[in-house]
Structure formats: C-alpha cells, structure tokens
C-alpha cells in the first residue's frame, strides 16, 4: 500500500481523474458506468493498466470471501481508492468532497472486474500435492476442528481463490 501512495503518479493517472469523477456524477446506469470505466482504463499506459488489473483482481478475490474476512468491496474500495487515484494537487476540502466518489469508482472496478478489464476469471484449482494447498488444507482442517466451522465450503473457497500470481495479460 505504501508503494502505491509513494508513486509519483497514481496507477489511475492524473489525466483521467477529472473524467472519472465527472462520469461518476453524471452517468446514471451501472452498465453505462462499467462501459465507460472499461474505455477509460484501456487508455492507461500499459504498465499502469497491468498493475491496476493485478491489484483489482487480487482485491476482487478478497471481496469474494467477505463473509470470512469482513472485507466487502466497499471496505476494500475505501482502503485502496485513495492510493489508486488522486488529484495532482490536493487540498483537504477536495479530498473530503471526492472521497465518496472515488470509493464508488473503485468499488465498481472491484465488483465488475471481469467486464472492465475484459478478462474471464477462471478459478485455478491447485493440484492436491501442491505444498501451499497442503498447508492450507492442514491449517483449515485443524482450525475447523477447533472452531467447528464447516470445512468443505471453507476449503473450496480457498482452493478456488488461491492464485499463485496474476494471470491477466493486456489484450
């Protein structure tokens, strides 16, 4: 997170900030907003777009487990939004005014990850012999005995969400 905040220019560049804020305030339908976000984010420099896609993919998968980790897409947008997009020159009044809009934009990116970044996210099933899967299985089994949590659903969620690296590539 610190790395994102220390970038000289955020992943969603300064040039796109105003258009995203204006669109969030004027575009009414969710589908139109998703299409607009996809078009605007496609115009990002390749390094910015790839980094943003990997981060949003990771955050998207975190949000899918919100019943366990309590990090809903809105909570994650509150945390990541200010690091992903900001004005070139900031003042306190503008930050307070733009914060809910930034949260809505980033929340939409998290919830609509696949259509915005034009990828189909297929869960990666790790082989049972994979050491990470074995460690997680052992850990979950031990914890489920202690907590009496339903192991099969938790284990399936971990296997579906466990991704060794970001697989997104620009189209």
C-alpha positions in Angstrom: 0.0 0.0 0.0 2.8 2.4 0.8 4.3 1.7 -2.6 1.1 2.9 -4.3 1.0 6.0 -2.2 4.6 6.9 -3.0 4.2 6.6 -6.7 4.9 10.0 -8.4 1.7 9.4 -10.4 -1.0 7.0 -9.2 -2.0 4.0 -11.3 -5.1 5.8 -12.4 -3.2 8.8 -13.9 -3.9 12.4 -13.1 -5.1 13.0 -16.6 -8.0 10.5 -16.1 -9.0 11.7 -12.7 -11.4 14.5 -13.7 -13.2 12.5 -16.4 -13.8 9.6 -14.0 -15.1 11.9 -11.3 -17.4 13.7 -13.8 -18.7 10.4 -15.2 -19.4 9.0 -11.7 -21.6 12.1 -11.0 -23.4 12.1 -14.4 -23.7 8.5 -15.7 -26.8 7.0 -14.2 -26.9 3.3 -15.2 -24.4 0.8 -13.8 -23.9 -0.8 -17.3 -23.0 2.6 -18.8 -20.6 3.3 -16.0 -18.9 -0.1 -16.5 -18.5 0.5 -20.2 -17.1 4.0 -19.6 -14.7 2.6 -17.0 -13.5 -0.1 -19.4 -12.9 2.5 -22.2 -11.1 5.0 -19.9 -8.9 2.4 -18.2 -8.0 0.9 -21.6 -6.3 4.2 -22.3 -3.9 3.9 -19.4 -0.3 3.3 -20.1 0.4 -0.5 -20.3 2.4 -0.7 -17.1 -0.3 1.2 -15.2 -3.1 -0.9 -16.7 -1.4 -4.2 -16.0 -0.5 -3.2 -12.4 -4.1 -1.9 -11.8 -5.6 -5.1 -13.2 -3.5 -7.3 -11.0 -4.3 -5.3 -7.9 -8.0 -5.1 -8.7 -8.0 -8.9 -9.4 -6.5 -9.6 -6.0 -8.9 -7.2 -4.3 -11.8 -8.8 -6.2 -10.9 -12.2 -4.9 -10.6 -10.8 -1.3 -14.1 -9.4 -1.6 -15.5 -12.7 -2.7 -14.5 -14.0 0.8 -16.1 -11.1 2.6 -18.2 -13.4 4.8 -15.0 -14.7 6.3 -12.7 -11.7 6.2 -15.3 -8.9 6.6 -13.7 -7.0 3.7 -16.6 -6.2 1.4 -16.0 -4.5 -1.9 -16.9 -1.2 -0.3 -14.5 -1.6 2.6 -11.7 -2.5 0.1 -12.6 0.5 -2.0 -12.3 2.7 1.0 -8.8 1.3 1.7 -7.5 1.2 -1.9 -9.3 4.1 -3.5 -7.1 7.0 -2.3 -4.0 5.0 -3.3 -5.2 4.2 -6.8 -6.4 7.7 -7.8 -5.9 11.2 -6.6 -5.6 14.8 -7.9 -2.3 16.2 -8.9 -2.7 19.0 -6.3 -4.7 18.0 -3.3 -6.4 20.1 -0.6 -8.4 18.8 2.4 -11.7 20.2 1.2 -11.4 18.5 -2.2 -10.2 15.2 -0.7 -13.3 15.1 1.6 -15.6 16.0 -1.3 -14.1 13.5 -3.7 -13.7 10.5 -1.3 -17.2 9.0 -1.7 -16.9 9.3 -5.5 -13.5 7.6 -5.5 -14.9 4.8 -3.3 -17.8 4.3 -5.7 -15.5 4.2 -8.7 -13.1 1.7 -7.1 -16.0 -0.4 -5.7 -17.4 -0.6 -9.2 -14.0 -1.8 -10.5 -13.8 -4.4 -7.8 -17.3 -5.7 -8.4 -17.2 -5.6 -12.2 -13.6 -6.7 -12.6 -14.2 -9.1 -15.5 -16.1 -6.8 -17.9 -14.0 -3.8 -17.1 -10.6 -5.5 -17.7 -12.0 -7.7 -20.4 -10.9 -11.0 -18.8 -12.7 -14.1 -17.9 -11.6 -15.1 -14.4 -11.4 -18.9 -14.1 -10.6 -20.2 -10.7 -7.3 -22.0 -10.6 -7.5 -25.4 -8.9 -4.2 -26.3 -7.4 -3.0 -29.8 -7.5 -3.5 -31.7 -4.2 0.2 -32.3 -4.0 1.0 -28.6 -4.1 2.6 -27.5 -0.9 0.5 -24.4 -0.5 -2.7 -26.3 -0.9 -1.5 -29.0 1.5 -0.5 -26.3 4.1 -3.9 -24.6 3.7 -5.8 -27.8 3.9 -3.9 -28.9 7.0 -4.4 -25.5 8.6 -8.1 -25.3 7.7 -8.7 -28.9 9.0 -7.0 -28.1 12.3 -9.0 -24.8 12.6 -12.3 -26.4 11.7 -11.9 -28.9 14.5 -11.2 -26.1 16.9 -13.9 -23.7 15.6 -16.4 -26.3 14.4 -16.6 -24.4 11.1 -17.9 -26.1 8.0 -14.6 -27.3 6.4 -15.8 -28.2 2.9 -17.1 -24.8 2.0 -14.1 -23.0 3.5 -11.6 -25.4 1.8 -13.4 -25.0 -1.6 -13.3 -21.2 -1.2 -9.5 -21.3 -0.5 -8.8 -23.7 -3.4 -10.9 -21.5 -5.8 -9.3 -18.3 -4.7 -5.7 -19.4 -4.2 -3.8 -17.9 -7.1 -0.1 -18.1 -7.4 0.2 -14.9 -9.5 -1.8 -12.5 -11.6 -2.7 -14.1 -14.9 -4.1 -11.0 -16.6 -2.4 -10.0 -19.9 -3.3 -7.0 -22.0 -5.4 -7.8 -25.0 
